[in-house]
Amino acid sequence: MNSNSREEQPPKRLLIQDAARLQDVELKHERVRKLLETSGSDALLLQNPENIAWFTAGVDRLRCVSENCTTSLFITSDARLFATNSTDSAQIFEREAFGLGFQLKQREWFQPHDDLVSDLCRARKVISDRRISGAESAAEAVRSIRLPLTELDVARMRLLSRIAVHAVEATAHNLRPGVTESEVAGEISHRLLKRTASAARIQVCADGRNERYRHWTFGEHPIEHFAVLSCVARRWGLHVGVTRTVCLERVPAELWRLFQRAMMLQATGIFFSRHGQILGDVWKKVHRIYEKFDMANEWQLADQADVVAHSECECQLTPHSEYKLQAPAPVFWHPSVGPALVGDTVLLHESSNEQLTRSSFWPHVAVRVKGREVQCPSILRVRTAGSPVEASPAADALFDCPVPPREDGPPQVESVWELDVAAYRSVHIQDR
């Protein structure tokens, strides 16, 4: 064999134009066209990572965090382009946005990004998602067109939900006495990273610590009796929230009593979160449950729910919210009662609701709301080897799940590359 054959036949890279992503970008470009027409503007400048991820159907610049903005999107009615630097351009055009109809305007990495942006904005009426010189701020207007979700967003929310649920539930099934909150948080993060997802927020609250500190994250405290595991996972710029409670050996009676009330709050929120509803009206239904169980002031100790999507909180549920739910849209319900915290993401459709984070590897309780059943995750009881088994079939049904989730979890989510391109050759034209 010729020793130079490797040089004569360079390795191939496999790239493919993702038709679903291209269609998704075109749909979002149409929303931007309407925004430009309404505002009488020539162009939209996007710099916030969540907005870039939304418009590009998944270019998540938060995975390469920088203190300063190094990549912007500049969108007109008939064109869309990346303004970036020579270091990031290859990754953007060959891995993250290949074949999606974007043009490129770039500078060297050591040249100020602001100068490039100023050149693009000059002599144009530009609106932007940030307050920058030469552009009018339109952050709320951009946020308003990120919903409702597209078909691709919905498909990805379903897959991300599987990833998030697996990360939390597999970690919970393996919980043992003495492990610290931070170790558990690390396991959740590890399972997400294995699927190229990441944690926007993780809470691991040992033995009721969250009753005093409702937004506790995690510390070096060992878990002795029970723990709440909660996570908001991110991938493609999208977010999904899930919360689970696990007890070691036994479920404390007081925790279970409060947990049942939390489940009733969650089920009520999920049931009444419907297409076309005003969030403030949904809140009234939930607040009645607080009053019914003599907990009228409990809700004031912590937030209850968020509309999620390309942000952890597109809109927060408040008593007087006038936000109108438009399907398809995801809502993360996470009410709490004392140390009891529940949390699941529901996807609103025009005529039904879909519980994205429901799992077959976790015990559930059917909660009746207006004569209909809403399935809510129960508490998982984990027994260590050699622990005594109580003869209580009712408790077994409520708290036990004999089949844990598989460790390998959901399928991989990375792109598939199918178009041969020489490894040494660029796939985009540089415009300096």
C-alpha positions as CSV (number, residue, x, y, z in Angstrom):
1,M,0.0,0.0,0.0
2,N,1.2,3.5,-0.8
3,S,2.2,5.3,2.3
4,N,0.9,8.5,0.9
5,S,-2.6,7.1,0.2
6,R,-4.0,8.8,3.3
7,E,-2.8,12.2,1.9
8,E,-4.0,11.5,-1.6
9,Q,-7.5,10.5,-0.4
10,P,-8.4,12.8,2.5
11,P,-11.0,11.7,4.9
12,K,-14.6,12.6,4.2
13,R,-17.0,14.5,6.5
14,L,-20.7,13.7,6.3
15,L,-23.1,16.6,6.2
16,I,-26.8,16.8,5.4
17,Q,-29.3,19.6,4.9
18,D,-31.9,19.1,7.6
19,A,-35.2,19.6,5.8
20,A,-37.2,19.8,9.1
21,R,-34.9,22.5,10.5
22,L,-35.0,24.4,7.2
23,Q,-38.8,24.4,7.2
24,D,-38.7,25.5,10.9
25,V,-36.4,28.4,10.1
26,E,-38.6,29.5,7.3
27,L,-41.7,29.5,9.5
28,K,-39.9,31.7,12.1
29,H,-38.5,34.0,9.4
30,E,-42.1,34.6,8.4
31,R,-43.0,35.6,12.0
32,V,-40.0,38.0,11.9
33,R,-41.3,39.5,8.5
34,K,-44.6,40.3,10.2
35,L,-42.8,41.9,13.1
36,L,-40.7,44.0,10.8
37,E,-43.8,45.1,8.8
38,T,-45.7,45.9,12.0
39,S,-42.9,48.0,13.5
40,G,-41.9,49.6,10.2
41,S,-38.3,48.3,10.5
42,D,-35.8,47.2,8.0
43,A,-34.1,44.5,10.0
44,L,-34.0,42.6,13.3
45,L,-30.8,42.1,15.2
46,L,-30.7,39.1,17.6
47,Q,-27.9,38.7,20.2
48,N,-29.5,36.9,23.1
49,P,-28.6,33.2,23.0
50,E,-32.2,32.1,23.6
51,N,-33.4,34.1,20.6
52,I,-30.7,32.8,18.3
53,A,-31.5,29.3,19.3
54,W,-35.2,29.9,18.6
55,F,-34.7,31.4,15.2
56,T,-32.1,28.9,14.0
57,A,-34.0,25.9,15.3
58,G,-31.3,24.9,17.7
59,V,-28.0,26.8,17.4
60,D,-27.4,27.0,21.1
61,R,-24.7,29.5,21.8
62,L,-25.1,29.1,25.5
63,R,-23.1,26.0,25.1
64,C,-20.1,28.2,24.4
65,V,-20.6,31.0,27.0
66,S,-18.7,34.2,26.6
67,E,-19.0,37.3,28.7
68,N,-19.3,39.4,25.5
69,C,-21.5,38.9,22.5
70,T,-19.4,37.3,19.7
71,T,-22.2,36.1,17.4
72,S,-25.3,38.0,16.2
73,L,-28.1,37.3,13.8
74,F,-29.2,40.0,11.3
75,I,-32.5,39.3,9.7
76,T,-34.3,41.3,6.9
77,S,-37.5,40.4,5.1
78,D,-35.5,38.5,2.4
79,A,-32.2,37.6,4.0
80,R,-30.8,36.1,7.2
81,L,-27.1,36.1,8.1
82,F,-24.7,35.4,10.9
83,A,-22.3,38.1,12.0
84,T,-19.5,36.3,13.9
85,N,-15.8,35.8,14.1
86,S,-13.4,33.6,12.2
87,T,-13.0,31.2,15.1
88,D,-16.7,30.3,15.4
89,S,-17.8,30.5,11.8
90,A,-16.7,27.0,10.7
91,Q,-18.6,25.4,13.6
92,I,-21.7,27.4,13.0
93,F,-21.9,26.8,9.3
94,E,-20.7,23.2,9.2
95,R,-22.2,21.8,12.4
96,E,-24.9,24.0,13.7
97,A,-26.6,25.7,10.8
98,F,-25.5,23.9,7.7
99,G,-27.9,24.3,4.7
100,L,-30.4,26.5,6.5
101,G,-30.1,29.5,4.2
102,F,-27.9,31.7,6.2
103,Q,-25.3,34.1,4.8
104,L,-22.1,35.0,6.7
105,K,-20.5,38.3,7.7
106,Q,-17.3,37.8,9.7
107,R,-14.3,39.5,11.2
108,E,-11.2,38.1,12.8
109,W,-11.6,37.1,16.5
110,F,-9.5,40.0,17.7
111,Q,-11.6,42.6,15.9
112,P,-14.5,44.2,17.9
113,H,-17.8,42.5,17.2
114,D,-19.6,45.8,17.9
115,D,-17.9,47.3,14.8
116,L,-19.3,44.5,12.6
117,V,-22.8,45.0,14.0
118,S,-22.5,48.8,13.5
119,D,-21.7,48.3,9.8
120,L,-24.8,46.1,9.4
121,C,-27.1,48.6,11.1
122,R,-25.8,51.7,9.4
123,A,-28.4,53.6,7.3
124,R,-31.2,51.1,8.3
125,K,-34.0,51.1,10.9
126,V,-33.1,48.2,13.1
127,I,-34.9,46.7,16.1
128,S,-33.0,44.4,18.5
129,D,-33.5,42.1,21.4
130,R,-30.8,44.1,23.3
131,R,-30.3,47.8,24.0
132,I,-27.5,48.7,21.6
133,S,-26.5,51.8,19.9
134,G,-28.1,52.2,16.5
135,A,-31.1,49.9,17.2
136,E,-34.4,50.2,18.9
137,S,-35.1,47.7,21.7
138,A,-37.8,45.2,20.9
139,A,-37.1,42.5,23.5
140,E,-40.7,41.9,24.5
141,A,-41.9,41.9,20.9
142,V,-39.3,39.2,20.0
143,R,-40.3,37.2,23.1
144,S,-44.0,37.3,22.0
145,I,-43.3,35.6,18.7
146,R,-41.3,32.7,20.1
147,L,-44.6,31.0,20.9
148,P,-46.6,29.0,20.0
149,L,-44.2,26.2,19.4
150,T,-43.6,24.8,15.9
151,E,-43.9,21.1,15.0
152,L,-40.1,20.7,15.3
153,D,-40.2,22.4,18.7
154,V,-42.9,20.0,19.9
155,A,-41.0,16.9,18.7
156,R,-37.8,18.1,20.4
157,M,-39.7,18.9,23.6
158,R,-40.9,15.3,23.7
159,L,-37.4,14.0,23.3
160,L,-35.9,16.5,25.8
161,S,-38.6,15.4,28.3
162,R,-37.5,11.8,28.0
163,I,-33.9,12.9,28.6
164,A,-34.7,15.0,31.6
165,V,-37.0,12.4,33.2
166,H,-34.4,9.7,32.8
167,A,-31.7,11.9,34.3
168,V,-33.8,12.6,37.4
169,E,-35.5,9.2,37.9
170,A,-32.4,7.0,37.2
171,T,-30.5,9.1,39.8
172,A,-33.3,8.8,42.3
173,H,-33.6,5.0,41.9
174,N,-29.9,4.7,42.8
175,L,-30.1,7.0,45.9
176,R,-28.5,5.6,49.1
177,P,-28.2,7.0,52.6
178,G,-25.2,9.3,53.2
179,V,-24.8,10.5,49.6
180,T,-24.6,14.3,49.5
181,E,-26.9,16.7,47.7
182,S,-24.0,17.9,45.5
183,E,-23.2,14.3,44.5
184,V,-26.8,13.7,43.5
185,A,-26.8,17.0,41.5
186,G,-23.6,15.8,39.8
187,E,-25.2,12.5,38.8
188,I,-28.2,14.3,37.2
189,S,-25.9,16.7,35.3
190,H,-23.8,13.8,34.1
191,R,-26.8,11.9,32.7
192,L,-27.9,15.0,30.9
193,L,-24.4,15.7,29.5
194,K,-24.2,12.2,28.2
195,R,-27.2,13.1,25.9
196,T,-25.6,16.5,25.0
197,A,-28.3,18.2,27.1
198,S,-27.5,20.5,30.1
199,A,-29.0,21.6,33.3
200,A,-30.4,25.2,33.4
201,R,-31.3,24.6,37.0
202,I,-30.8,21.7,39.5
203,Q,-32.3,21.4,43.0
204,V,-31.4,18.6,45.4
205,C,-33.0,19.2,48.8
206,A,-32.3,16.8,51.6
207,D,-34.7,16.0,54.4
208,G,-37.0,19.0,54.0
209,R,-34.4,21.7,53.5
210,N,-36.6,23.3,50.8
211,E,-39.3,24.0,53.4
212,R,-37.3,27.0,54.6
213,Y,-35.4,27.7,51.4
214,R,-37.9,27.1,48.5
215,H,-35.2,27.8,45.9
216,W,-32.5,25.8,47.5
217,T,-30.1,24.4,44.9
218,F,-27.7,21.9,46.6
219,G,-24.9,21.7,49.1
220,E,-22.6,19.2,50.7
221,H,-25.3,17.9,53.1
222,P,-25.8,14.2,53.3
223,I,-29.2,12.8,52.6
224,E,-30.5,10.7,55.5
225,H,-34.3,10.1,55.0
226,F,-35.7,11.7,51.9
227,A,-34.8,14.2,49.1
228,V,-36.5,16.3,46.4
229,L,-34.7,16.1,43.0
230,S,-35.7,18.8,40.5
231,C,-34.2,19.8,37.2
232,V,-34.8,22.2,34.3
233,A,-33.0,20.6,31.3
234,R,-32.0,22.5,28.2
235,R,-31.3,21.3,24.6
236,W,-31.7,23.1,21.3
237,G,-32.4,26.2,23.4
238,L,-35.6,24.5,24.7
239,H,-36.4,23.9,28.4
240,V,-38.3,21.1,30.3
241,G,-38.8,20.9,34.0
242,V,-39.3,17.8,36.1
243,T,-39.4,17.1,39.9
244,R,-39.4,13.9,41.9
245,T,-39.3,12.9,45.6
246,V,-37.6,9.8,46.9
247,C,-37.6,8.4,50.4
248,L,-35.1,5.9,51.9
249,E,-36.7,2.9,53.6
250,R,-40.0,4.5,54.6
251,V,-42.2,7.4,53.7
252,P,-42.8,9.8,56.7
253,A,-46.6,10.1,57.3
254,E,-46.4,14.0,57.5
255,L,-44.5,14.2,54.3
256,W,-47.1,12.0,52.5
257,R,-49.9,14.1,53.9
258,L,-48.4,17.3,52.5
259,F,-47.4,15.7,49.3
260,Q,-51.0,14.7,48.6
261,R,-52.0,18.3,48.8
262,A,-49.2,19.3,46.5
263,M,-50.4,16.7,44.0
264,M,-53.9,18.1,44.2
265,L,-52.6,21.6,43.4
266,Q,-50.5,20.2,40.5
267,A,-53.4,18.2,39.1
268,T,-55.7,21.2,39.2
269,G,-53.1,23.4,37.5
270,I,-52.5,20.8,34.7
271,F,-56.2,20.2,34.2
272,F,-57.2,23.9,33.8
273,S,-54.1,24.9,31.8
274,R,-55.8,25.0,28.4
275,H,-55.5,26.7,25.0
276,G,-57.1,30.1,25.1
277,Q,-57.1,30.4,28.9
278,I,-55.8,33.4,30.8
279,L,-53.1,32.4,33.3
280,G,-54.7,34.6,36.0
281,D,-58.0,32.6,35.6
282,V,-56.1,29.3,35.9
283,W,-54.5,30.6,39.1
284,K,-57.9,31.2,40.7
285,K,-58.7,27.5,40.3
286,V,-55.4,26.5,42.0
287,H,-55.9,29.1,44.8
288,R,-59.2,27.6,45.7
289,I,-57.4,24.3,46.5
290,Y,-55.0,26.2,48.8
291,E,-58.0,27.7,50.6
292,K,-59.9,24.4,50.7
293,F,-57.0,22.8,52.7
294,D,-56.6,25.8,55.0
295,M,-53.3,26.8,53.3
296,A,-54.5,30.2,52.1
297,N,-51.0,31.8,52.5
298,E,-48.8,28.9,51.5
299,W,-48.7,30.0,47.9
300,Q,-47.0,33.2,48.8
301,L,-43.9,31.3,49.9
302,A,-42.9,30.2,46.4
303,D,-43.7,30.5,42.7
304,Q,-46.2,28.0,41.2
305,A,-45.7,27.5,37.5
306,D,-44.0,28.9,34.4
307,V,-44.6,28.9,30.7
308,V,-41.3,27.4,29.4
309,A,-39.8,27.1,25.9
310,H,-36.8,28.9,24.8
311,S,-36.5,30.4,28.2
312,E,-36.8,28.9,31.7
313,C,-39.6,31.3,32.1
314,E,-41.4,32.7,29.1
315,C,-44.1,33.9,31.5
316,Q,-44.5,33.3,35.2
317,L,-47.9,32.4,36.7
318,T,-49.0,35.2,39.0
319,P,-52.5,36.0,40.5
320,H,-53.2,38.8,38.1
321,S,-51.4,37.5,35.0
322,E,-53.2,38.5,31.7
323,Y,-51.0,36.1,29.6
324,K,-53.2,34.1,27.2
325,L,-52.1,30.5,26.6
326,Q,-51.7,29.6,23.0
327,A,-51.3,26.0,21.9
328,P,-48.9,24.4,21.5
329,A,-47.2,25.7,24.6
330,P,-45.5,24.0,27.5
331,V,-46.2,24.8,31.2
332,F,-44.0,23.6,34.1
333,W,-46.2,23.2,37.1
334,H,-44.2,23.1,40.4
335,P,-46.3,23.9,43.4
336,S,-45.0,23.2,46.9
337,V,-46.5,22.6,50.4
338,G,-43.9,22.7,53.2
339,P,-41.2,20.3,52.3
340,A,-43.4,18.6,49.6
341,L,-42.5,19.8,46.1
342,V,-43.9,18.3,42.8
343,G,-43.2,19.3,39.3
344,D,-44.1,18.2,35.7
345,T,-44.2,19.8,32.3
346,V,-47.5,19.7,30.4
347,L,-47.9,20.5,26.7
348,L,-51.0,22.3,25.7
349,H,-52.8,21.4,22.5
350,E,-55.9,23.0,21.1
351,S,-58.2,20.3,22.5
352,S,-56.1,18.4,24.9
353,N,-53.1,18.4,27.3
354,E,-50.1,16.1,27.0
355,Q,-48.1,15.4,30.1
356,L,-44.6,15.4,28.7
357,T,-42.7,14.3,31.8
358,R,-45.0,11.3,32.7
359,S,-43.0,8.1,33.2
360,S,-43.6,4.4,33.4
361,F,-40.6,4.0,35.7
362,W,-42.2,5.9,38.6
363,P,-45.2,5.2,40.9
364,H,-48.2,7.4,40.1
365,V,-51.4,8.4,41.8
366,A,-54.6,9.3,39.9
367,V,-56.0,12.6,41.2
368,R,-59.6,13.4,40.2
369,V,-60.4,16.9,39.0
370,K,-63.9,17.7,37.8
371,G,-64.6,14.0,37.5
372,R,-61.5,13.3,35.4
373,E,-58.2,11.6,36.4
374,V,-54.9,13.4,36.2
375,Q,-51.9,11.1,36.7
376,C,-49.4,12.6,39.2
377,P,-46.0,11.1,40.2
378,S,-46.1,9.7,43.7
379,I,-43.1,9.3,46.1
380,L,-40.6,6.7,45.3
381,R,-39.5,4.5,48.2
382,V,-36.0,3.1,47.9
383,R,-34.9,0.1,50.1
384,T,-31.3,-0.8,50.6
385,A,-30.2,-4.4,50.5
386,G,-31.1,-6.3,53.7
387,S,-33.7,-3.8,54.9
388,P,-36.9,-5.3,56.3
389,V,-39.9,-5.5,54.0
390,E,-43.2,-4.4,55.4
391,A,-46.3,-6.4,54.5
392,S,-48.3,-3.5,53.1
393,P,-49.6,-4.0,49.5
394,A,-51.3,-0.6,49.6
395,A,-48.0,1.2,50.3
396,D,-46.2,-0.9,47.8
397,A,-48.6,0.3,45.1
398,L,-48.2,3.9,46.1
399,F,-44.5,4.1,46.6
400,D,-42.7,1.2,44.9
401,C,-41.5,0.8,41.3
402,P,-40.0,-2.6,40.8
403,V,-38.6,-1.8,37.4
404,P,-36.0,1.0,37.4
405,P,-35.2,2.9,34.2
406,R,-32.4,1.5,32.0
407,E,-29.0,3.2,32.5
408,D,-28.4,3.8,28.8
409,G,-31.6,6.0,28.7
410,P,-33.0,7.7,25.6
411,P,-31.4,7.5,22.1
412,Q,-28.7,9.9,21.0
413,V,-29.8,13.3,19.7
414,E,-26.8,14.5,17.7
415,S,-27.2,15.2,14.0
416,V,-26.6,12.7,11.2
417,W,-24.2,13.8,8.5
418,E,-24.6,12.3,5.0
419,L,-23.2,14.6,2.3
420,D,-19.6,13.9,1.5
421,V,-17.3,16.9,1.9
422,A,-13.5,16.9,1.8
423,A,-12.2,17.4,5.4
424,Y,-9.7,20.1,4.3
425,R,-12.2,22.2,2.3
426,S,-14.6,24.9,3.7
427,V,-18.3,24.5,3.1
428,H,-19.1,28.2,3.3
429,I,-17.8,31.4,1.6
430,Q,-16.1,33.8,3.8
431,D,-17.3,37.4,3.5
432,R,-14.8,39.7,5.2
